[in-house]
Amino acid sequence: METIAWFGAGLMGSGFVEALRRRGSDVVVYNRTFEKARALERFGARAAGDPREAARGARRLHLMVADDAAVDALLESLDGAIEPGAVVIDHSTVAPLPTKTRFERMASRGVGFLHAPVLMSPQAAREGGGLMMVSGPQAVFAEVEAELSPMAAHLWYLGERPEKAAALKLCGNQMLFFIVAGLADIYATARAAGVTPHEAFELFSHFKPGGALEWRGKKMADGDFAAAFELTMARKDVRLMLETAAAGRSPLHVLPAIAARMDELIASGRGGDDLAVLGVDSR
């Protein structure tokens, strides 16, 4: 049985380690806080006291740490300790440009390297759900594809462009943040009108906004701003929302910025375009 070295025992990393052990993999875990790695021994993993110890004999090295600085520090600590022919798979959420540089550095050392960030919850990591995106050399991906497949419900290989998975992971997280921030403003407006957040949320069991993502999202990507919902009329609705919230003394955080952008576009003569014109490249 080949040994897997796992670096990072946070919520997501711990979920993956638990799943790997349940599938029978031999896993050695390293975490800067040793107690977190040792906590995974209850699943049959082995805790290592330093990164090089964890890497010893491992054919697959999975990284899931906080940021670019943590990834680079970890890889430097492993320089010379990675077994010939082993593959390093970084699942961390990191920036595109440093990721591209990281690929170049690892290639110069003769190390097979992939970036494989995920869009999933810790529970999905334990259950093999969610999405895993992979960028890197096709030959390296082919070598580990069968091993990565059980880790996610959808394994999406994006090709050899090294920074693409990093960019799309940021886009995915942005959507999550926008949804949460938008809901916060929706609930604030509802409270101002005497409607509870639970009552407001019930709307979405009848009105399914996901269709707008499919339809208007494509229009925006295509640069198609033919009006189905004119920007001037959308701005009127935003005015009503802002006035309702203000009357109820409910502060909004996202909608005022949207209103300001709408005003800019209307002033520039785009008021007759579709709401999708918010996505026009303003450069």
Stockholm file with secondary structure:
# STOCKHOLM 1.0

chainA/1-283         METIAWFGAGLMGSGFVEALRRRGSDVVVYNRTFEKARALERFGARAAGDPREAARGARRLHLMVADDAAVDALLESLDGAIEPGAVVIDHSTVAPLPTKTRFERMASRGVGFLHAPVLMSPQAAREGGGLMMVSGPQAVFAEVEAELSPMAAHLWYLGERPEKAAALKLCGNQMLFFIVAGLADIYATARAAGVTPHEAFELFSHFKPGGALEWRGKKMADGDFAAAFELTMARKDVRLMLETAAAGRSPLHVLPAIAARMDELIASGRGGDDLAVLGVDSR
#=GR chainA/1-283 SS CCEEEEECCSHHHHHHHHHHHHTTCEEEEECSSHHHHHHGGGGTCEECSSHHHHHTTEEEEEECCSSHHHHHHHHHHTTTTSCTTCEEEECCCCCHHHHHHHHHHHHHTTCEEEECCEECCHHHHHHTCSEEEEBSCHHHHHHHHHHHGGGCSEEEECCSCTTHHHHHHHHHHHHHHHHHHHHHHHHHHHHHTTCCHHHHHHGGGTSCTHHHHHHHHHHHHHTCCCCSSBHHHHHHHHHHHHHHHHHTTCCCSSHHHHHHHHHHHHHTTCTTSBGGGGGSCCC
#=GC SS_cons         CCEEEEECCSHHHHHHHHHHHHTTCEEEEECSSHHHHHHGGGGTCEECSSHHHHHTTEEEEEECCSSHHHHHHHHHHTTTTSCTTCEEEECCCCCHHHHHHHHHHHHHTTCEEEECCEECCHHHHHHTCSEEEEBSCHHHHHHHHHHHGGGCSEEEECCSCTTHHHHHHHHHHHHHHHHHHHHHHHHHHHHHTTCCHHHHHHGGGTSCTHHHHHHHHHHHHHTCCCCSSBHHHHHHHHHHHHHHHHHTTCCCSSHHHHHHHHHHHHHTTCTTSBGGGGGSCCC
//
